[in-house]
Amino acid sequence: MVTPIVPEEVSTHLNEASRLRSEAARANSESAAESRLAAQLLKETGMRVRDIGEILGVSYQRAGQLISP
């Protein structure tokens, strides 16, 4: 088996890319949770699913998914 030798500068960039991917995954998860909370609060005001979708910038089908338990 051959193991390539990666220059330190390349390793630095690969490590940073990995860190940024992890950060992006965390941010996406938090964003989704906040969208669900916003959708739930709008639903509690009696707003229609289509209007919730419009406010959130998503389809009414996606809005329906966000407010589903």
Helices and strands as residue ranges (DSSP letters): H 8-44, H 49-56, H 60-67
